[in-house]
Amino acid sequence: MKSSKSIPEKLNGKPYKFAVILGRYNDDIGNELLKNTHETLIKNGAKERNINLFRVPGALEIPVTANALALKDKYDAIICLGVVIKGDTPHFDLVARECYRGLMDISLCSDTPVIFGVLTTNNLKQAKERASKSKMNKGKEFAEAAIEMAMLLKR
């Protein structure tokens, strides 16, 4: 079966506009995610002027911001970054679930790809490993997903 829109052989972010939303909570890890995301966008051709950063207090403020940006229909993909680390209370489960649900709703109701780049980890060590360029480099993965989805849906 031939698909009219297949996985691109080479990512090309040059013609697209990206919004990046970053929660300030766990800022040191979030900034590492942002750095790796931004670096990957640029490496794959995105223009600096086409990448806009929006800082919000935490993970629960990310969906409302993503929704407002999606409604403006200005961006070809929205990358949502944040860090939620499990603690001793159910707060972690509530924040992670509601952030995810909110972003999924926006993805399904808009024509704009919304990338869930919010790390949800059991501890600080896991969060640092996922954000690290030398370890898992999730920021790179989130940027690549945004470019791929923009190429797929916004051709």
C-alpha positions as CSV (number, residue, x, y, z in Angstrom):
1,M,0.0,0.0,0.0
2,K,1.3,3.4,-0.9
3,S,0.8,6.3,1.4
4,S,0.5,9.8,0.0
5,K,2.4,11.2,3.0
6,S,5.2,9.0,4.3
7,I,7.9,9.4,6.9
8,P,10.4,11.9,5.5
9,E,13.9,10.6,4.6
10,K,15.5,13.9,5.8
11,L,14.0,16.3,8.3
12,N,13.7,19.8,7.0
13,G,12.5,22.5,9.5
14,K,13.3,25.4,7.2
15,P,9.8,26.3,6.0
16,Y,8.1,25.9,9.4
17,K,7.3,28.0,12.4
18,F,7.6,26.5,15.8
19,A,6.3,27.5,19.2
20,V,8.2,26.1,22.2
21,I,6.4,26.3,25.6
22,L,8.6,25.6,28.7
23,G,7.4,25.3,32.2
24,R,9.7,27.0,34.7
25,Y,9.3,24.4,37.4
26,N,12.4,22.2,37.7
27,D,14.1,25.0,35.6
28,D,17.6,23.6,35.4
29,I,16.4,20.4,33.8
30,G,13.8,22.2,31.7
31,N,16.5,24.6,30.4
32,E,18.6,21.5,29.3
33,L,15.6,20.2,27.4
34,L,15.1,23.5,25.8
35,K,18.7,23.8,24.7
36,N,18.7,20.4,23.1
37,T,15.3,21.0,21.5
38,H,16.4,24.4,20.1
39,E,19.8,23.0,18.9
40,T,18.0,20.2,17.0
41,L,15.5,22.5,15.4
42,I,18.4,24.7,14.1
43,K,20.5,21.7,13.0
44,N,17.5,20.6,10.9
45,G,17.1,23.9,9.1
46,A,14.6,25.8,11.3
47,K,15.3,29.5,11.2
48,E,15.9,31.3,14.5
49,R,13.3,33.9,13.7
50,N,10.7,31.1,13.3
51,I,11.2,29.6,16.8
52,N,9.3,31.4,19.5
53,L,9.7,30.6,23.2
54,F,6.9,31.0,25.7
55,R,7.8,30.5,29.4
56,V,5.0,29.5,31.8
57,P,5.0,28.7,35.6
58,G,4.6,25.0,35.4
59,A,3.1,22.0,33.6
60,L,-0.5,22.8,34.3
61,E,-0.1,26.2,32.5
62,I,1.3,24.5,29.4
63,P,-2.0,23.3,27.9
64,V,-3.8,26.7,28.1
65,T,-0.8,28.3,26.4
66,A,-0.7,25.7,23.7
67,N,-4.4,26.1,23.1
68,A,-4.1,29.8,22.7
69,L,-1.2,29.4,20.3
70,A,-3.0,26.7,18.3
71,L,-6.0,28.9,17.9
72,K,-3.9,31.7,16.4
73,D,-2.9,29.2,13.6
74,K,0.5,30.9,13.4
75,Y,2.7,27.9,14.1
76,D,3.2,24.6,12.2
77,A,4.0,22.7,15.4
78,I,4.0,23.4,19.1
79,I,6.6,21.8,21.3
80,C,5.6,21.6,25.0
81,L,8.5,21.1,27.4
82,G,8.4,20.6,31.2
83,V,9.5,18.4,34.0
84,V,7.3,16.7,36.6
85,I,9.1,14.6,39.2
86,K,7.2,12.2,41.4
87,G,7.1,13.0,45.0
88,D,5.4,11.6,48.1
89,T,1.9,12.8,47.3
90,P,-0.6,12.2,44.4
91,H,0.1,15.7,43.1
92,F,2.5,14.1,40.5
93,D,-0.3,11.9,39.1
94,L,-2.7,14.8,38.8
95,V,-0.3,17.2,37.2
96,A,1.1,14.7,34.7
97,R,-2.4,13.3,33.7
98,E,-4.1,16.7,33.3
99,C,-1.2,18.2,31.3
100,Y,-1.1,15.2,29.0
101,R,-4.9,15.2,28.6
102,G,-5.0,18.9,27.9
103,L,-2.3,18.6,25.2
104,M,-3.9,15.6,23.7
105,D,-7.3,17.4,23.4
106,I,-5.6,20.3,21.7
107,S,-3.8,17.9,19.3
108,L,-7.0,16.3,18.3
109,C,-9.1,19.5,18.0
110,S,-6.6,21.6,16.0
111,D,-4.7,21.2,12.8
112,T,-1.5,22.0,14.7
113,P,0.8,19.2,15.9
114,V,1.3,19.5,19.7
115,I,4.3,17.6,20.9
116,F,4.2,16.3,24.5
117,G,7.7,17.0,25.7
118,V,7.0,17.0,29.4
119,L,9.2,14.6,31.3
120,T,7.3,12.6,33.9
121,T,9.9,10.8,36.0
122,N,10.1,8.9,39.3
123,N,13.1,10.9,40.5
124,L,15.6,13.6,39.8
125,K,18.2,11.3,38.4
126,Q,15.8,10.0,35.7
127,A,14.8,13.5,34.7
128,K,18.5,14.6,34.3
129,E,19.2,11.5,32.2
130,R,16.3,12.1,29.9
131,A,17.2,15.8,29.5
132,S,20.9,15.1,29.0
133,K,22.5,15.4,25.6
134,S,24.9,12.6,26.4
135,K,22.2,10.3,27.7
136,M,18.7,10.0,26.3
137,N,18.4,13.5,24.8
138,K,14.6,13.7,24.8
139,G,14.9,17.4,23.7
140,K,16.3,16.1,20.4
141,E,13.5,13.6,20.0
142,F,10.8,16.2,20.7
143,A,12.2,18.6,18.1
144,E,12.5,15.8,15.5
145,A,8.9,14.8,16.2
146,A,7.8,18.4,15.7
147,I,9.6,18.7,12.4
148,E,8.3,15.4,11.1
149,M,4.7,16.2,12.1
150,A,5.0,19.7,10.5
151,M,6.3,18.0,7.3
152,L,3.5,15.4,7.4
153,L,0.5,17.7,8.2
154,K,1.6,21.1,6.9
155,R,3.0,20.4,3.5
